[in-house]
Amino acid sequence: MAKKQFKAESKRLLDLMINSIYTHKEIFLRELISNASDAVDKLAYKALTDDKVGLNRSEFRILLTADKENRTLTVSDNGIGMTKEELEQNLGTIARSGSFQFKQEMDKAEAGKDVDIIGQFGVGFYSAFMVADTVTVRSRAYGAEEAWEWKSDGADGYTVEPCDKAGVGSEVILHIKADTEEEDYGQYLEQYRIEGLVKKYSDYVHTPIRMEVTKSRQKEKPADAPEDYKPEYESYTEMETLNSMVPLWQRPKSEVTREEYNQFYKEKFGDWEDPLAVIHIAAEGQIEYKALLFIPAHAPFDYYSKDYEKGLQLYSSGVLIMDKCADVVPDHFSFVKGIVDSPDLPLNISRETLQHTRALHIMESSVEKKVKAELLKLQKEDKEKYLTFWKGFSRQLKYGTVNQYGAHKDVLQDLLLFPSSAGDELTTLAQYKERMKEDQASIFYLCAESLDMARKLPQAERVLDKGYEILYFIDEVDEFVAQTLVKYGEKPFKDAGAADALPESDEEKEANEKKAEANKPVLDFVKEVLGDKVSAVRISKVLKSAPVCMTAEGGVSLEMEKYFSRMEAGGGAIKAERVLELNADSAVYGALAQAVAQEPEKAKKYAELLYDQALIIAGLPVEDTARYTELVCSLMN
């Protein structure tokens, strides 16, 4: 029979289809199974109104047959089949899809909502040529007496001629290419490889995918076997269904137990611990999708490294499209693992990647709301579990608050926890706000490298003595979080160590001004001794019992200076404008003032020593430890 040419743009177009559209050659089996599933769905739909079909849903199947000797892999179905004309139209014209046409017809008849059609681009079939040098399709259409064979070895064209085929349906026979140094095509004839591909891509196709598999079993022990008899094994074959068909996320929540969720999570995502929470979503509206999301009990070992890849497994009508789709989960919730399945996904022509459309943003926004709601529920109803979550992912939520100039701060602020002066338990911002005193204008915080250091900072005394609670910021990102949030509710964040942390009355302001003026000679002396080490020396408004502390003025705090120093290990880091604050009411200050007046050389040592002590209290490195030791020893002598 004369070979016919494809009705598309020549060999170049088919070469493009085979070699450029698909990233992974293994995709071919997913595509052929999806086409077979569509054919089954079409006949099953027809059976609803046509008694002559003679099959019920349980009798439909997809059969895989590997023949290593002849080097063929066959995908057959008992679906609706194709006539000669349909073979030429659907397979002879690249990028024409019978499935897509069928779906359009159903939509027009307002019956397409419940018809799950996967293959809609008309190019998936041609992925077979990535692994096969010849593809043969034998098909007999429902209601037809004659069967037809379509055969092609690629872009040179195809033939169509009558053939013998007993039942309705289609079989696609791939003659697998010879192996090369670069590519092992023979792997697609191996039982383990076929089983793996079905499990990976087509496990939830709702038509049974069956294959005769070889297994091993122990032979029955002979009655007269000797005492040292060793068990013998034999191989046997049996027909087995390779796919599980009904995914857990397609079942109603009321029919799934927590044990089933936990087992699914551990098997699917390779975790040894049960998830802290499970979110089962069945969404309808602008976009229809179902999802099964899990919040892990711990962070993966590479979570905070550049190697970590976020994303949810993405399915379209039960067929795996992407193993990690980053577009349906926001970065700040990148710890979420799970599955999203939608018939409305905007796929590109190869179904390997998504087209970026509004539908994706709708889905991402929905997932974000569901995850936040579940975390808030966990926070209120099971604090112990939430603390476990917080231990693993607190940094992610804090950096998520700061990132993109605080674009997601409203989503994340209620999920944050901080230690505070109110007790040993971590507190939310909402709980802090509830405990605020009536006259408290701000949410107070102090930054330090550890909780122990924060609780000992002398500049906290004044605020604590007023009965106000202080949040302790002990993570390097915490102060950036406060600056990003600016306020919680109507209450602004305020550094408890700042001179203006508490409002001054007119009397207090006048008294402080007089005190500063009276002590100006001492302050000027200390500033001259320290030089550029500090931008100013002043009488403190915040210290009560401690003699000295270090603060900063301007846009860079001391904690920020530490952070930037760590980032710029080679030097040149951003420095804070350091301010040495002295407590004029302390005995130490009295000794300093006396020394300034009577023993200037000793006063210089006092000034240097107080500066170093302020650095130590602030958690900053002493610039000259040898000099510091010398000062202490000389004053002791």
N, C-alpha and C positions, 0 to 999 in steps of 0.2 A: 504494500500500500504506500502511496506517495506521502512523504512527510509534509505536514503543514507547518507554516510559520506562525509564531506567536503574534497576536494582534496588538502588541505593544511595541514600544520603540526599540526593536532590535536587540542584538546580543549585549550591547552596552548596558541597557536598562536591566536585563536579567542578571548580568554580572554585578551590577550595583546592588540588586536585591539580595543576592547570595552572599556577597563579600563585604558589604558596607553596613547594612541595616542592623545586623545582629552582632552583638559583641562576643557572645559565647556560642560555640557550635552545639553544645548540649541542649540548647533551646529548641532544637528541631522536634524533639519528642513531645515537649509540652505543646507545641503548635499543632502537631498531628493529632494528639489526643484531644485537644480543644475542638478541632474540626470534627472529629468523630463524635464527641459529646454533643456538639450542635446538631449533627445529623440525627442522633438519637432523640434529642429534645423535639426536633421538628416532627418526627413520626409519633412520638408520645403525645404531642399536642394534637396531631391529627386523630389519634386513637380516641380522644375525648368525644369526637363527633362522628367517628366512622368505625362501626363494629367490624368491618372487614379486615381491619389491621390485624386482629387476632393475637395481639401481644398486650400484656399489662406491664406496668412500669417495672415490676420486679424481674421481668424476663429480658430487659434490654441489657447489653453489655458491650464492652470494648475488649478486644482480644489482642494480646501481643505475642508474637511468635518469632523466636530467634533461631536461625539455621546457620550454624557456624560453617558447616561443610560447604554450603552454597553461598555463604556470606550474604545472607539476606535477613532483613528485619521487617516484619509485616505488622501493620496496625490495621485491624479490621473491626467493623461495627455492624450491628443489625439495625441501623437507622434508616432514614428515608431513601438513601441512594440517589443516583443521578442518571438521567437519560443521556443519550448521545449528545443532544443539543446542550444540555446542562454541563456535561463534561467539557465541551468546546468553549462554552461561554465562561464557566468558572475557572477552568484550568488553562484554557488556551488564551485567556486574556488576563495579563498580569494586572493586579490591583483591582480586579472585579470580585466582589464578594457576594455569593449567594446568601450567606448568613445575614449580611447587612440588608440585602433586598428583602429577605423574609421578615426581618425585624421591622423594617419600614412598613411593610404590608400589615403586620400585626398592630403597629401603632396607629395606622389609619383606621383600622377596625376597632380601635380602643381595647384591644385584647393583648397588647404586647407587654403590659406591666409585669405579668407573671411568667413571661417567657424569657429564660436566661440564655442569651446568645452571646458567646464569647468571641468568636472569630468574625470581625467586621471590616477587616481591611483588605482581604484577598491576597495578602502576600505571605502569610504564615506558612502555607503549603510549600512555597519555594525554598524555605529554610532547609528542606530535605536535601537539596542539592549541595549543602555545605558538607554533608557526610556521605552522600551517595552519588555514584557516577551515572546511575540509571534509576529512574523512578517509574513504577508501573502502578496504575490505578485500575482496578476492576470493580465495576459498579452495576448494580441492578436497581432501578428506581421502583419505588412502591407502585404497584398497579401495572408495571410493565412486564411483558413476556420475555423480552430480550435483554441480555446483559452486554456491556461494552467495556473495552479495554483501552485506556489512554496510556501512552508510553512516551517517555522523553529522556534524552541523555543531556539535556541542558538547553542552551540558547540556540542550537541548530534547528529546533522545532520539535514537533510531536506527531504521533500517529494515533488514529482512533479506528478501532475495528471491532467486530462482534467477538464475543468470548463466551465460554461456559461458566456460569455461576449459579449455584442452586438457590440461594436465599436472597432476600432483599437486603440491601446495604452496600457497603464499600469496603475494599481492602486496598491499602497502600503498601506496596512492596518496594523496599529500598534495597538496591544492590550496593552494599557498603564499599566505599573506596578502598584501594590497597593502602596498607600502611606505608608511611614515609619516615625519614629520619626526624622530621619535625612534628609529625602528627600520628598518634595511635588511633586510627579509625576502628580497629578491631574491638576496642573497649566497648563499643555500642552494641556488641553481640554478646557481651558477658552478662550473665544473670544478675550479679551483684550490682553492676552499673545501671542496668535497666531499672531494677528495684529502687536504687538510690535516686534516680532521676524522677521516677513516679512519685516517690515519697517527698522529694524536694519541691516539685513544681505542681503536681497534679493530685496530691493526696486528698483534696477536698472536692474534686470533680464528682458530682452526685451520681454518675453512672459507674457501675463496677468495672474496674480495669483488671482483667484477669490474665494470667500467664501460667503455663505449665512450668513448675519449678522443681529442681532436683534437691532432695534432702537426704539426710543420713539418719539411720536408726540402728539400734542394737538388735542383733539377731536373737531369736528365742534360744534359750539355753537348752541343749539336747538333754534328754532324760538320762542318758548314760555318760554324761560329761564327767571327766576326771576331776579330782579335787583342785588341781592347779589350772583348771579351765580359765582361759582368758576370754573376755567378751569379744565377740566379732561384730563388725558393723557392715551394713549394706546400704547402697544408694537406692533411692526410689523416686519416682516423680508423681506429682499431684497438681491438679489445677488449684490455683490460689488467687484470691482477690488481693491486689497490691495496695489499694487505696482505702482509707478509712471512710471516705464519702461524706459523712455528716460532721462538719467541724463543730467544736464545742461552742463557738461564738454564735452559731446559728440556732442553737437550742435556747428555749426560754430560760431566763435566770432561775425561775422556780424549779426547774428540772435538773439543775446542776448543783452538785454538792461542793462544799469547800475543799474536800479531799480531792475531787476531780480537778478543780481549778489548780490546786497546789501541784498535783502530779503532772498536769499538762505543762505548767510553767517550768518545772524542774527538767522535764524531758526536752521541752522545746528550746529552752534558753541555757541549758547546761549549768544550772545553779544547784547547790547542795542544800540551800535553805529555802523554806517556804517564803513566799512574798509577804510583805507586811499588809498589803491591801490589794484587792482585785476590783477593777472597774469594768463592768459589762454594759456595753452601750448598744442600743438599737435605735438609731436616729432616723427620722423622716422629716421631710420638709423641703428646703432648698436643695439639699443633696441627701440621698439615702445611703446610709452605711451602717455596718455593724462593727463593733470593735471589742477587743478583749485586752485590757491594759493591766500591767502589774507594776507595783511599786516595790522594788527590791529591799531586802533587809540590810544590805551592805553595798558599798561601792565596788565595782570591778577593780582589779589591781591596776588597770591602766586608765581608770576613769579620768584622772586629772592630768593625763599626759596628752601629747599631740597625736598619739596613735589611736586614741579612742574615737570610734565612729558612732555617732548617734543615729537613731532612726527606728521606725516601726516596720515590721514585715507588712508588705502591701499586697493584697489579693484583689483580683477582679473576678467576681462570681466564682470564688473558690480556687482560682488559678493564681499561683504566686507570680507577681510581676516584678517586685523588687524585694531583696532581702533586708535592706535598710534604707527606708525612705525618710530622708531628713525633713521633707517639706510638710509633714503632717504632725510634727511635734515641735513646740518652741524650744529654743536653746536652753532656757532656764529650767525646763523639765526634761532635759536630755537623758536623765537617769531612767525614765519610764521605758519599760520593755513591753512589747505586745504586738498585736495584729490589727490591721484595719482592712475591712473587706467591703467593697462597694461596686455595684454595677454601673455607677455613674462616673467612674474615673475618666478624666481626660487623658487617655493614653496616646502616645505617638504611634507611628505606623508599625513599629516593631514590637510594641507592647513591652519594651524593656525599660522605658523611662516615661516620666510624666510630662505632659505639657503644663506649663505654669499658667493656671487660669484662676478665676475667682473661686471656683469650687474648692481648690486646695486651701485657700485662705479661710473659707467657711469651715472646712473640716478641722484645720489647725486651731481655729478659735474655739470650736466646740470641744476638742480634746483638752485644750488649756483650761476651760471652765470646769470640765469634769474632774480633771486631776486636782485643781485647786480645791474644789468642793470636797473631794475625798480626803485630802490632806487636812483640811479644817475639821472635818468630821473626826479624823484620827486624833487630832490635837485635843479636841474637846472630850472625846469618849474613851480614848485609850492613850493616856499621856506616856505610858511606858513605851508603847510602840512608836509613838511620835518622836520620843527622845532617841530611840534606836535609829529612826530615819534621819533625824537631825545630826546625829553623830557622823553619819556617812555623807550627807549631802548639804550640810549647812553652808559650806563655802560656795557651792553652786548657786544656792538661792541668794546669797549676799552679792556675789559677782553679777548674778542676773539682775539684781536691783540697780546696780551701778551702770551696767552696760547700756550702750545706745542712749547715753544721756538720761537715764532713768525712764526710758520708754515703758518699762514694765513694772515700775515701782508700785502702782496701785494694785497690781495682781499679786505681788509678792510680800508687801509690807506686813500683812496679817499672819504670814507664815514664819516670820523671823522670831528668834528667841535670843535673849541676852541674860547674863548674870546681873544681879543688882544687889543693892545694900539691904533689900527687904528680907533676904534670907538666902538659903542655899539653893533653892530651886530656880531654874531658868524661867524667865517671864516673857510674855508677849507684850507688844506695845499696847494692845487693848487692855490687858490686865494692869499694866503700869498706869495707864490713863484713869482707870477706875479707882485706883488707890490715891490719886493726886489730891492734895489738900485744896480747899476752896480758893485760897489766896495764891496758889502756885501758878505762875504764868508760863513756865517752861518745863520741858522734859530735860532733866539734867543728866549729863554723862561725864565720865572721866576715861581717858585712854591710858592704857598701860600694857606691858608685855605679858603680864600674867594676872590672874585674879588676886593672888596674894599681894602683889605689888600695888594693884589698884586700890585694895582695901587699906593700904598703909600710906597712900599719898596724903601729905599734910594739907593740901589745898582743898580737901573734901570736907574738912571739919566745919567750916562756916555754914555750908549748905545742909549738912547732916544735923547740925545743932538747931536748925530751923524746923527739923522734922520732915525734910523733903527726901524723897528716895532718889538714888543715883544709879543709872545704868552703867555697867562697867564694860567698856569696849576693849577687849583683849585680843581680837583678831586684827591683822593689819588692814583689812578692808573695812572694818566697822565705822571708822570716822568718815570714810568716803560714802558709806551708806547713809549716815546722818546728814551729810552735806547734800546728797542726792534727794533724800526725802524732804529735807528742809523742815517739814513739820509733820505731825501726825494728828489728824483731825485739825483743830485750830491751834494746837500747842506746838510752838517751835522747839527745835532741839537747841540746847545751850550747854557749853562746856562749863562744868561746875567750878573749874579752876580759873575761869576768866574773871577779870577785875569787875566786869559789869554783869556777872552772873546773877547777883541780887540787886534790886533797885536801892539807890541811896536816897535817904531823906536829905533835905536841905542842910540840916544840922550835921549829919554824917559827912556830907560833901565838904562843908566848911572845915570840920575837924580834920579830915584827911588832908585837905590842902595845907592847913597850918602845920600838920605833922610833917608833910613832905618838905615844906619850906624850912622848918626848924632843923631838919636832918640833912639839908642840902650839902653842907661841907663833907659829911661822911659819904654820901652817895657819890659826890663828885670825885672824892679820893678813890673809892673803890672802882669807879669807872675808869679813872686814869690808870690804875694798876692793871686792870684786865684788858684795857684797850679794845681792839676789834673782836675780842672773844664774845662780847655781848653788845647788843645795840643800845641797851639802857640798863640802868640800875635804879630801882625804885622801892619805896616803902610799900609793902604788900597790903592789899585790902582783903586778902582771902585767908592769910595765915592767922592762927590763933595761938597754938602752943609751939609749933615748930619754928626754928629760927630762919630757915631759908628754903626757897624752892626755885625751880627754873620754869619759866613759861615762855610763850612766844607771841609775837605780834605780827600782823600781816596775814597773808593768805596761806602760809605754810606752817603747820603745827609741828611740835616736836615728834609726834608719832609719824607724821608724813615724812619728816626728815629721815627717820629710821627706815621707813619703807623705801624711799628713793635711794638711800645709801645701799640697801640690799640689792636693789635693781641695778645700780651703777657700781658694781664691785671694783671696777678699775679706777674709780675716782670721778671727780667732777659732778657729784650728786648735788641736787638742790638743797640748800641749807635754810633752816628757819632763822628768823630774826630773834635771837635769844634775849630774854629779859631776866636778869637776876633780881628776885624779889626778896627783901629782907623784912623780918618781923621786928619792928621798932620796940615792941613791948617785951621782947625776950631778953634773958640774961646774957646770951651770947652777943646780941647786938650791943648791949651796954658795954661789954668788954671790948668790942670792936671800936665803938665810939671813943672810949677812954684811950685806947691805943692810938687812934688817929690823932688825938690831941697831945698825947704825951710820948708815945714810942712809935713813930712812923714806920720804922723797919719791921717791927713786930706786926703792925697793922697791915703791912703789905702781905705778910705771911697769912694773917687771918683772912684777908680778902681772897687770896689764892685758894686757901683751904675751903672757905665757904663756897666758892665757885665749883670746886671739885665735888664737894658734898652734894650740891644741887644737881650736878650731872649724874651722880650715882643714884640719887632719889628718883630722877627722871628716867633712869634706865639707859642713859647715854654713856658712851665710853669716856673714861678719864684720859685726857690727851697725853699726859706725861706721868705715868704711874711711878716712876723713880722719883720725880720731883714731889709727888703727893706723899710718898713714904718719907722723904726727907723732911717735908714740912711737919708731918705728924710727930716724927722723932725729935725734931728740934724744939717743938713746943712742949713736948713731954719733959725735955731736959731743962 
